[in-house]
Amino acid sequence: MNLLVIILNKVEFLNDILQLMVEAGIANATIFDSEGVGHYLAYEVPVFAGLRSIIGKENEHNKTILALLEKKGSYEEFENLLKKENIDFSKTGMGIIFSISLKTVIKADEEIL
């Protein structure tokens, strides 16, 4: 089993990405608000206030999605759907997407995250 991690900077794509995940059979997911360290330092730690001109807007946050990939081939299917919809994580500012192989997962079979 793998863990899909998506750190989405362009949150306007969130609904589209979630729909594509469901189409690919990726249903066990958790979404939470997140913030990059550079952004946090620029706006919360006064000594780093000079970073504000580099970092951007004060209220810019991102979304992080964690999803268990239980169905074999679901990541590849999801990746193909992203390409079909022109959602490209290699573009600057989009975010990052990756998967991690999990050694152990303990949960009830019917557990929904």
DSSP file (Angstrom, degrees, kcal/mol; ACC not computed):
  #  RESIDUE AA STRUCTURE BP1 BP2  ACC     N-H-->O    O-->H-N    N-H-->O    O-->H-N    TCO  KAPPA ALPHA  PHI   PSI    X-CA   Y-CA   Z-CA
    1    1 A M              0   0    0      0, 0.0   101,-2.8     0, 0.0     2,-0.3   0.000 360.0 360.0 360.0 146.9    0.0    0.0    0.0
    2    2 A N  E     -AB  69 101A   0     67,-1.2    67,-3.1    99,-0.2     2,-0.5  -0.823 360.0-131.3-121.7 161.3    1.2    3.5   -0.7
    3    3 A L  E     -AB  68 100A   0     97,-2.8    97,-2.2    -2,-0.3     2,-0.5  -0.968  17.5-149.3-112.8 122.9    0.4    7.0    0.6
    4    4 A L  E     -AB  67  99A   0     63,-3.6    63,-2.2    -2,-0.5     2,-0.5  -0.795  13.8-168.2 -89.9 130.5   -0.4    9.7   -1.9
    5    5 A V  E     +AB  66  98A   0     93,-3.3    93,-2.3    -2,-0.5     2,-0.5  -0.985   7.3 179.9-122.8 125.3    0.7   13.2   -0.7
    6    6 A I  E     -AB  65  97A   0     59,-2.4    59,-2.8    -2,-0.5     2,-0.7  -0.984  10.9-169.7-125.6 120.6   -0.4   16.3   -2.6
    7    7 A I  E     -AB  64  96A   0     89,-2.9    89,-2.1    -2,-0.5     2,-0.7  -0.932  18.4-163.7-106.9 107.5    0.6   19.8   -1.4
    8    8 A L  E     +AB  63  95A   0     55,-3.3    55,-2.2    -2,-0.7    87,-0.2  -0.825  22.6 173.7-103.4 109.7   -1.5   22.0   -3.5
    9    9 A N  S    S+     0   0    0     85,-2.1     2,-1.4    -2,-0.7    86,-0.2   0.845  77.2  61.8 -79.9 -35.6   -0.5   25.7   -3.7
   10   10 A K    >   -     0   0    0     84,-1.3     3,-2.1     1,-0.2    -1,-0.2  -0.683  68.0-179.2 -93.2  85.3   -3.2   26.6   -6.3
   11   11 A V  G >   +     0   0    0     -2,-1.4     3,-1.8    50,-0.3     4,-0.3   0.623  68.6  80.6 -65.7 -12.7   -6.2   25.7   -4.2
   12   12 A E  G 3  S+     0   0    0      1,-0.3    -1,-0.3     2,-0.1     4,-0.3   0.673  90.6  55.7 -66.4 -14.1   -8.6   26.7   -7.1
   13   13 A F  G <> S+     0   0    0     -3,-2.1     4,-2.6     1,-0.1    -1,-0.3   0.420  78.9  99.5 -92.9  -0.1   -7.8   23.2   -8.4
   14   14 A L  H <> S+     0   0    0     -3,-1.8     4,-2.6     1,-0.2     5,-0.2   0.924  82.0  45.1 -56.5 -52.9   -8.9   21.4   -5.3
   15   15 A N  H  > S+     0   0    0     -4,-0.3     4,-2.2     1,-0.2    -1,-0.2   0.902 114.1  49.9 -60.7 -41.9  -12.3   20.3   -6.4
   16   16 A D  H  > S+     0   0    0     -4,-0.3     4,-2.2     1,-0.2    -1,-0.2   0.925 112.0  48.0 -62.0 -44.4  -11.1   19.2   -9.8
   17   17 A I  H  X S+     0   0    0     -4,-2.6     4,-2.2     1,-0.2    -2,-0.2   0.902 110.6  51.0 -64.9 -41.4   -8.3   17.1   -8.2
   18   18 A L  H  X S+     0   0    0     -4,-2.6     4,-2.1    -5,-0.2    -1,-0.2   0.901 109.8  50.3 -63.8 -40.1  -10.7   15.5   -5.7
   19   19 A Q  H  X S+     0   0    0     -4,-2.2     4,-2.2    -5,-0.2    -1,-0.2   0.906 110.8  49.1 -63.5 -40.9  -13.1   14.6   -8.5
   20   20 A L  H  X S+     0   0    0     -4,-2.2     4,-1.7     2,-0.2    -2,-0.2   0.856 107.9  54.9 -67.6 -34.5  -10.2   13.0  -10.4
   21   21 A M  H  <>S+     0   0    0     -4,-2.2     5,-3.1     2,-0.2     4,-0.3   0.934 108.8  47.4 -62.2 -45.8   -9.1   11.1   -7.3
   22   22 A V  H ><5S+     0   0    0     -4,-2.1     3,-1.6     1,-0.2    -2,-0.2   0.917 109.8  53.2 -62.6 -43.0  -12.6    9.6   -6.9
   23   23 A E  H 3<5S+     0   0    0     -4,-2.2    -1,-0.2     1,-0.3    -2,-0.2   0.846 108.5  51.1 -58.6 -33.9  -12.6    8.7  -10.7
   24   24 A A  T 3<5S-     0   0    0     -4,-1.7    -1,-0.3     2,-0.1    -2,-0.2   0.429 123.8-105.3 -85.0   1.4   -9.3    6.9  -10.1
   25   25 A G  T < 5S+     0   0    0     -3,-1.6     2,-0.9    -4,-0.3    46,-0.3   0.699  77.5 136.0  83.7  19.5  -10.6    4.9   -7.2
   26   26 A I      < +     0   0    0     -5,-3.1    -1,-0.2    -6,-0.2    -2,-0.1  -0.852  12.9 142.9-101.9 100.1   -8.8    6.9   -4.5
   27   27 A A        +     0   0    0     -2,-0.9     2,-1.3    41,-0.2    -1,-0.2   0.712  42.9  83.5-113.3 -27.7  -11.4    7.5   -1.9
   28   28 A N        +     0   0    0     40,-0.4    40,-2.0    84,-0.1     2,-0.3  -0.652  65.2 138.2 -84.1  94.2   -9.7    7.3    1.5
   29   29 A A  E     -C   67   0A   0     -2,-1.3     2,-0.4    38,-0.2    38,-0.2  -0.958  40.9-154.9-139.4 154.2   -8.3   10.8    1.8
   30   30 A T  E     -C   66   0A   0     36,-2.7    36,-2.7    -2,-0.3     2,-0.4  -0.995  12.4-161.4-127.8 136.4   -7.8   13.6    4.4
   31   31 A I  E     +C   65   0A   0     -2,-0.4     2,-0.3    34,-0.2    34,-0.2  -0.953  14.8 169.1-118.5 134.6   -7.5   17.2    3.5
   32   32 A F  E     -C   64   0A   0     32,-2.4    32,-2.9    -2,-0.4     2,-0.2  -0.992  37.2-104.0-143.4 156.2   -6.1   19.9    5.7
   33   33 A D  E     +C   63   0A   0     -2,-0.3     2,-0.3    30,-0.2    30,-0.2  -0.509  46.0 175.0 -72.6 141.7   -5.0   23.5    5.5
   34   34 A S  E     -C   62   0A   0     28,-2.8    28,-2.7    -2,-0.2     2,-0.3  -0.911  19.7-153.4-144.6 171.5   -1.2   24.0    5.4
   35   35 A E        -     0   0    0     -2,-0.3    26,-0.1    26,-0.2     2,-0.1  -0.991  24.2-113.1-150.9 136.8    1.4   26.7    5.1
   36   36 A G     >  -     0   0    0     -2,-0.3     4,-2.4     1,-0.1     5,-0.2  -0.358  26.3-121.6 -69.5 151.5    4.9   26.7    3.8
   37   37 A V  H  > S+     0   0    0      1,-0.2     4,-2.9     2,-0.2     5,-0.2   0.897 112.0  54.3 -61.5 -42.1    7.8   27.4    6.2
   38   38 A G  H  > S+     0   0    0      1,-0.2     4,-2.3     2,-0.2    -1,-0.2   0.916 110.1  46.7 -59.6 -43.6    9.0   30.4    4.2
   39   39 A H  H  > S+     0   0    0      2,-0.2     4,-1.7     1,-0.2     5,-0.2   0.923 112.5  50.1 -63.4 -45.0    5.5   32.0    4.3
   40   40 A Y  H  X S+     0   0    0     -4,-2.4     4,-2.4     1,-0.2     5,-0.5   0.939 112.3  46.7 -59.7 -48.1    5.1   31.3    8.0
   41   41 A L  H  X S+     0   0    0     -4,-2.9     4,-1.6     1,-0.2     7,-0.4   0.914 110.6  53.1 -61.3 -43.0    8.5   32.9    8.8
   42   42 A A  H  < S+     0   0    0     -4,-2.3    10,-0.3    -5,-0.2    -1,-0.2   0.829 122.7  27.3 -63.0 -32.9    7.8   35.9    6.6
   43   43 A Y  H  < S+     0   0    0     -4,-1.7    -1,-0.2    -3,-0.2    -2,-0.2   0.590 129.6  34.9-109.4 -12.2    4.5   36.7    8.4
   44   44 A E  H  < S+     0   0    0     -4,-2.4    -3,-0.2    -5,-0.2    -2,-0.2   0.618 108.3  59.7-116.8 -18.4    4.9   35.3   11.9
   45   45 A V    ><  -     0   0    0     -4,-1.6     3,-2.3    -5,-0.5    -1,-0.2  -0.924  69.4-153.5-117.1 107.2    8.6   35.9   12.8
   46   46 A P  G >  S+     0   0    0      0, 0.0     3,-1.9     0, 0.0     4,-0.2   0.789  90.0  63.5 -52.5 -36.0    9.5   39.6   12.7
   47   47 A V  G 3  S+     0   0    0      1,-0.3     3,-0.3     2,-0.1    -5,-0.1   0.738 105.2  48.1 -63.8 -20.5   13.2   39.0   12.0
   48   48 A F  G X  S+     0   0    0     -3,-2.3     3,-2.3    -7,-0.4    -1,-0.3   0.192  73.4 114.8-102.2  15.0   12.2   37.4    8.6
   49   49 A A  G X   +     0   0    0     -3,-1.9     3,-1.8     1,-0.3     4,-0.3   0.768  64.1  71.9 -58.3 -26.3    9.8   40.2    7.5
   50   50 A G  G >  S+     0   0    0     -3,-0.3     3,-0.7     1,-0.3     4,-0.3   0.701  84.8  68.4 -62.7 -18.8   12.1   41.0    4.6
   51   51 A L  G X> S+     0   0    0     -3,-2.3     4,-2.8     1,-0.2     3,-1.1   0.644  75.3  87.7 -73.7 -14.3   11.0   37.7    3.0
   52   52 A R  H <> S+     0   0    0     -3,-1.8     4,-2.1     1,-0.3    -1,-0.2   0.852  83.4  54.2 -57.3 -37.6    7.5   39.1    2.4
   53   53 A S  H <4 S+     0   0    0     -3,-0.7    -1,-0.3    -4,-0.3    -2,-0.1   0.796 116.0  39.7 -68.5 -25.4    8.4   40.7   -0.9
   54   54 A I  H <4 S+     0   0    0     -3,-1.1    -2,-0.2    -4,-0.3    -1,-0.2   0.864 116.4  48.7 -86.0 -40.8    9.7   37.3   -2.1
   55   55 A I  H  < S-     0   0    0     -4,-2.8     2,-0.3     1,-0.2    -2,-0.2   0.893  96.3-145.7 -73.0 -43.8    7.0   35.1   -0.6
   56   56 A G     <  +     0   0    0     -4,-2.1    -1,-0.2    -5,-0.2    -2,-0.1  -0.853  49.3  22.7 115.7-151.9    3.9   37.0   -1.7
   57   57 A K    >   -     0   0    0     -2,-0.3     3,-0.9     1,-0.1    -4,-0.0  -0.105  62.7-128.5 -61.7 150.1    0.5   37.6   -0.2
   58   58 A E  T 3  S+     0   0    0      1,-0.2    -1,-0.1   -16,-0.0   -15,-0.1   0.885 104.4  45.7 -65.5 -41.1   -0.1   37.4    3.5
   59   59 A N  T 3  S+     0   0    0      2,-0.0     2,-0.7     0, 0.0    -1,-0.2   0.199  77.2 129.6 -94.1  17.5   -3.1   35.0    3.4
   60   60 A E    <   +     0   0    0     -3,-0.9     2,-0.3   -21,-0.0   -21,-0.0  -0.623  27.7 157.2 -78.1 113.7   -1.7   32.5    0.9
   61   61 A H        -     0   0    0     -2,-0.7   -50,-0.3   -26,-0.1     2,-0.2  -0.781  25.7-142.4-123.7 171.1   -2.1   29.0    2.3
   62   62 A N  E     - C   0  34A   0    -28,-2.7   -28,-2.8    -2,-0.3     2,-0.4  -0.749  13.1-116.3-127.5 178.4   -2.2   25.7    0.6
   63   63 A K  E     -AC   8  33A   0    -55,-2.2   -55,-3.3    -2,-0.2     2,-0.5  -0.938  18.0-155.8-116.5 139.4   -4.1   22.4    1.0
   64   64 A T  E     -AC   7  32A   0    -32,-2.9   -32,-2.4    -2,-0.4     2,-0.5  -0.971   8.3-165.1-115.8 131.1   -2.4   19.1    1.8
   65   65 A I  E     -AC   6  31A   0    -59,-2.8   -59,-2.4    -2,-0.5     2,-0.5  -0.962   4.0-170.6-117.4 127.5   -4.1   15.9    0.8
   66   66 A L  E     +AC   5  30A   0    -36,-2.7   -36,-2.7    -2,-0.5     2,-0.4  -0.977  14.1 173.0-115.2 129.9   -3.1   12.5    2.2
   67   67 A A  E     -AC   4  29A   0    -63,-2.2   -63,-3.6    -2,-0.5     2,-0.4  -0.997  30.6-128.9-142.4 135.5   -4.7    9.5    0.6
   68   68 A L  E     -A    3   0A   0    -40,-2.0     2,-1.0    -2,-0.4   -40,-0.4  -0.685  17.7-147.1 -78.9 130.7   -4.2    5.7    0.9
   69   69 A L  E     +A    2   0A   0    -67,-3.1   -67,-1.2    -2,-0.4   -43,-0.1  -0.802  36.2 154.1 -99.8  92.7   -3.7    4.0   -2.4
   70   70 A E        +     0   0    0     -2,-1.0     2,-0.5   -45,-0.2    -1,-0.2   0.768  50.6  75.3 -91.8 -29.2   -5.3    0.7   -1.8
   71   71 A K  S >  S-     0   0    0    -46,-0.3     3,-1.9    -3,-0.2     4,-0.3  -0.753  88.1-117.6 -90.8 124.9   -6.2   -0.2   -5.4
   72   72 A K  T 3  S+     0   0    0     -2,-0.5    -2,-0.1     1,-0.3    -1,-0.1  -0.366  98.7  17.2 -60.5 133.3   -3.3   -1.3   -7.6
   73   73 A G  T 3> S+     0   0    0     -4,-0.1     4,-2.2    -2,-0.1    -1,-0.3   0.412  87.6 118.9  85.8  -1.4   -2.8    1.1  -10.5
   74   74 A S  H <> S+     0   0    0     -3,-1.9     4,-2.5     1,-0.2     5,-0.2   0.868  73.0  52.3 -67.2 -35.0   -4.8    3.9   -9.0
   75   75 A Y  H  > S+     0   0    0     -4,-0.3     4,-2.9     2,-0.2    -1,-0.2   0.937 110.4  47.6 -65.8 -44.3   -1.9    6.3   -8.9
   76   76 A E  H  > S+     0   0    0      2,-0.2     4,-2.2     1,-0.2    -2,-0.2   0.904 112.9  48.9 -62.3 -41.6   -1.2    5.7  -12.6
   77   77 A E  H  X S+     0   0    0     -4,-2.2     4,-2.2     2,-0.2    -1,-0.2   0.917 112.2  48.6 -63.6 -42.8   -4.8    6.2  -13.4
   78   78 A F  H  X S+     0   0    0     -4,-2.5     4,-2.3     2,-0.2    -2,-0.2   0.915 109.9  52.0 -62.2 -44.2   -4.9    9.4  -11.4
   79   79 A E  H  X S+     0   0    0     -4,-2.9     4,-2.1     1,-0.2    -1,-0.2   0.898 109.6  49.4 -60.0 -42.1   -1.8   10.7  -13.0
   80   80 A N  H  X S+     0   0    0     -4,-2.2     4,-2.4     1,-0.2    -1,-0.2   0.891 109.9  50.9 -64.6 -40.1   -3.3   10.1  -16.5
   81   81 A L  H  X S+     0   0    0     -4,-2.2     4,-1.7     2,-0.2    -2,-0.2   0.888 108.1  52.7 -65.3 -38.6   -6.5   11.9  -15.5
   82   82 A L  H  <>S+     0   0    0     -4,-2.3     5,-2.7     2,-0.2    -2,-0.2   0.935 110.7  47.4 -60.5 -46.1   -4.4   14.9  -14.3
   83   83 A K  H ><5S+     0   0    0     -4,-2.1     3,-1.5     1,-0.2    -2,-0.2   0.915 109.2  53.8 -60.9 -43.8   -2.6   15.0  -17.6
   84   84 A K  H 3<5S+     0   0    0     -4,-2.4    -1,-0.2     1,-0.3    -2,-0.2   0.841 112.6  43.9 -60.2 -34.5   -5.9   14.8  -19.5
   85   85 A E  T 3<5S-     0   0    0     -4,-1.7    -1,-0.3    -3,-0.1    -2,-0.2   0.311 114.5-117.3 -93.8   8.1   -7.3   17.8  -17.5
   86   86 A N  T < 5 +     0   0    0     -3,-1.5     2,-0.8     1,-0.2    -3,-0.2   0.852  61.6 150.4  57.7  38.5   -4.0   19.7  -17.9
   87   87 A I      < -     0   0    0     -5,-2.7     2,-0.6    -6,-0.1    -1,-0.2  -0.892  24.3-176.0 -99.8 105.7   -3.3   19.8  -14.2
   88   88 A D    >   -     0   0    0     -2,-0.8     3,-1.4     1,-0.1     6,-0.1  -0.895  25.4-172.0-117.9 108.8    0.5   19.9  -14.2
   89   89 A F  T 3  S+     0   0    0     -2,-0.6     6,-0.3     1,-0.3    -1,-0.1   0.520  83.4  72.0 -76.4  -4.4    2.5   19.8  -11.0
   90   90 A S  T 3  S+     0   0    0      4,-0.1    -1,-0.3     2,-0.1     2,-0.3   0.561  78.4  98.8 -84.5  -7.0    5.7   20.5  -12.9
   91   91 A K  S X  S-     0   0    0     -3,-1.4     3,-1.7     1,-0.1     4,-0.5  -0.582  90.0 -96.2 -79.3 141.9    4.5   24.1  -13.4
   92   92 A T  T 3  S+     0   0    0     -2,-0.3    -1,-0.1     1,-0.2    -2,-0.1  -0.299 105.7  13.4 -57.6 132.7    5.9   26.7  -11.0
   93   93 A G  T 3  S+     0   0    0     -4,-0.1    -1,-0.2     2,-0.1     3,-0.1   0.322  94.9 105.0  87.2  -7.9    3.6   27.5   -8.1
   94   94 A M  S <  S-     0   0    0     -3,-1.7   -85,-2.1     1,-0.3   -84,-1.3   0.925  78.9-124.2 -72.0 -44.5    1.3   24.5   -8.5
   95   95 A G  E     -B    8   0A   0     -4,-0.5     2,-0.3    -6,-0.3    -1,-0.3  -0.967  27.5 -68.1 134.9-152.8    2.6   22.4   -5.6
   96   96 A I  E     -B    7   0A   0    -89,-2.1   -89,-2.9    -2,-0.3     2,-0.4  -0.992  31.2-168.1-143.9 147.6    4.1   18.9   -5.3
   97   97 A I  E     +B    6   0A   0     -2,-0.3     2,-0.3   -91,-0.2   -91,-0.2  -1.000  21.2 144.8-138.0 135.2    2.7   15.4   -5.6
   98   98 A F  E     -B    5   0A   0    -93,-2.3   -93,-3.3    -2,-0.4     2,-0.3  -0.980  32.4-133.3-159.4 165.9    4.4   12.2   -4.6
   99   99 A S  E     -B    4   0A   0     -2,-0.3     2,-0.4   -95,-0.2   -95,-0.2  -0.946  11.7-154.8-127.3 152.6    3.7    8.8   -3.1
  100  100 A I  E     -B    3   0A   0    -97,-2.2   -97,-2.8    -2,-0.3     2,-0.3  -0.984  21.5-121.8-126.8 133.0    5.4    6.8   -0.4
  101  101 A S  E     -B    2   0A   0     -2,-0.4     2,-0.4   -99,-0.2   -99,-0.2  -0.590  29.3-144.7 -73.5 132.0    5.5    3.1    0.0
  102  102 A L        -     0   0    0   -101,-2.8     3,-0.1    -2,-0.3    -1,-0.0  -0.841  15.1-165.0-103.8 133.7    4.0    2.1    3.4
  103  103 A K  S    S+     0   0    0     -2,-0.4     2,-0.4     1,-0.3    -1,-0.2   0.892  78.0  15.6 -79.5 -42.0    5.4   -0.8    5.4
  104  104 A T        +     0   0    0      2,-0.0     2,-0.4  -103,-0.0    -1,-0.3  -0.997  56.4 179.9-138.9 137.2    2.4   -1.1    7.8
  105  105 A V        -     0   0    0     -2,-0.4     2,-0.6    -3,-0.1    -3,-0.0  -0.985   7.7-169.4-134.3 125.5   -1.1    0.2    7.8
  106  106 A I        +     0   0    0     -2,-0.4     2,-0.3     2,-0.0    -2,-0.0  -0.957  33.3 119.1-117.8 114.5   -3.5   -0.6   10.7
  107  107 A K        -     0   0    0     -2,-0.6     2,-0.1     4,-0.0    -2,-0.1  -0.973  65.8 -86.6-163.1 159.8   -7.1    0.3   10.2
  108  108 A A    >   -     0   0    0     -2,-0.3     3,-1.6     1,-0.1    -2,-0.0  -0.462  42.0-118.3 -68.6 148.0  -10.5   -1.2   10.0
  109  109 A D  T 3  S+     0   0    0      1,-0.3    -1,-0.1    -2,-0.1     0, 0.0   0.859 114.9  42.1 -56.7 -38.0  -11.4   -2.5    6.5
  110  110 A E  T 3  S+     0   0    0      2,-0.1    -1,-0.3     0, 0.0     2,-0.1   0.355  85.0 131.6 -93.4   6.5  -14.4   -0.2    6.3
  111  111 A E    <   -     0   0    0     -3,-1.6     2,-0.5     2,-0.0    -4,-0.0  -0.381  41.4-159.0 -63.8 130.9  -12.6    2.8    7.8
  112  112 A I              0   0    0     -2,-0.1   -84,-0.1     1,-0.1    -2,-0.1  -0.958 360.0 360.0-112.3 128.1  -13.0    6.1    5.9
  113  113 A L              0   0    0     -2,-0.5    -1,-0.1   -45,-0.1   -85,-0.1   0.442 360.0 360.0 -85.6 360.0  -10.4    8.8    6.4
